[in-house]
């Protein structure tokens, strides 16, 4: 029975090591944010640059409230949902490895004050 346990343990390590990594999907990001009104990026490069800057801020542990405040300022909107949508799309599609970091940052966010 002992060789069977070693074989199963070795197989489990191979399965864990072969798990697929999350990949960025710039096309999905562009489709999702250009279909939704309100962002008005001049072109795809500008939209990607903005999304990647959001990823950089998440990677630098910027608090969720500060992320949303920055987006609301940049797009001159008081809409938390619009800001959150852009942040979430950027992280989900451009830097999926940071999803849990974003979730931890947003865990206790209850909404900003209305402007």
C-alpha positions in Angstrom: 0.0 0.0 0.0 2.9 2.4 0.7 4.0 2.6 -3.0 0.5 3.5 -4.0 0.6 6.5 -1.5 3.9 7.7 -3.0 2.5 7.3 -6.5 -0.7 9.3 -5.6 1.4 12.0 -3.8 3.7 12.3 -6.8 0.7 12.6 -9.2 -0.9 15.3 -7.0 2.3 17.4 -7.2 2.3 17.1 -10.9 -1.4 18.2 -11.1 -0.8 21.2 -8.9 2.3 22.2 -10.8 0.5 21.9 -14.1 -2.4 24.1 -13.1 -3.0 26.8 -15.7 -2.0 30.4 -14.8 -4.3 33.3 -15.3 -3.7 35.2 -18.5 -4.4 38.8 -19.5 -7.1 39.4 -22.1 -6.8 42.9 -23.5 -9.5 42.3 -26.1 -12.1 41.4 -23.4 -11.1 44.5 -21.4 -11.4 46.7 -24.5 -14.8 45.2 -25.5 -16.2 45.5 -21.9 -15.2 49.1 -21.4 -15.9 50.5 -24.8 -19.4 49.1 -24.9 -20.2 50.7 -21.6 -20.8 54.5 -22.0 -19.0 57.1 -19.9 -15.3 56.4 -20.3 -14.7 58.0 -23.7 -11.1 56.9 -24.3 -9.8 58.4 -27.5 -8.4 55.0 -28.7 -7.6 51.5 -27.6 -4.0 52.4 -26.6 -5.3 55.0 -24.2 -7.8 52.6 -22.7 -5.1 49.9 -22.3 -2.6 52.4 -20.8 -5.3 53.5 -18.3 -6.2 49.9 -17.4 -2.6 49.0 -16.9 -2.1 52.0 -14.7 -4.9 50.7 -12.5 -3.1 47.3 -12.4 0.0 49.1 -11.3 -1.8 50.9 -8.5 -3.4 47.7 -7.3 0.1 46.1 -7.3 1.3 48.9 -5.2 -1.4 48.2 -2.6 -3.4 51.4 -3.3 -6.5 51.2 -1.1 -9.7 50.4 -3.0 -11.3 53.7 -1.9 -8.3 55.6 -3.4 -8.6 53.6 -6.6 -12.2 54.5 -7.0 -11.6 58.2 -6.0 -8.9 58.4 -8.7 -11.2 57.0 -11.4 -14.1 59.2 -10.4 -11.8 62.2 -10.6 -10.3 61.2 -13.9 -13.7 60.7 -15.5 -15.5 63.5 -13.6 -18.2 61.2 -12.3 -19.7 60.7 -8.8 -20.8 57.2 -9.8 -19.1 54.5 -7.6 -20.5 51.8 -9.9 -18.9 53.3 -13.0 -15.5 53.6 -11.2 -15.7 50.1 -9.7 -16.6 48.6 -13.0 -13.5 50.1 -14.7 -11.2 49.0 -11.9 -12.7 45.5 -11.8 -12.5 45.1 -15.6 -8.9 46.2 -15.6 -7.9 43.8 -12.9 -10.0 40.9 -14.1 -8.8 41.1 -17.7 -5.4 42.8 -17.7 -3.8 41.6 -14.5 -5.8 38.6 -13.1 -3.0 37.6 -10.8 -4.0 40.7 -8.7 -7.6 39.7 -8.3 -7.2 38.5 -4.7 -5.2 41.6 -3.8 -8.0 43.8 -5.1 -10.6 41.7 -3.3 -8.8 42.0 0.0 -8.5 45.8 -0.5 -12.2 46.1 -1.3 -13.4 43.8 1.4 -14.7 46.5 3.8 -15.5 49.2 1.3 -19.0 50.5 1.9 -19.1 53.3 -0.7 -17.8 56.7 -0.9 -19.7 59.9 -0.1 -21.9 61.3 -2.8 -20.4 64.3 -4.6 
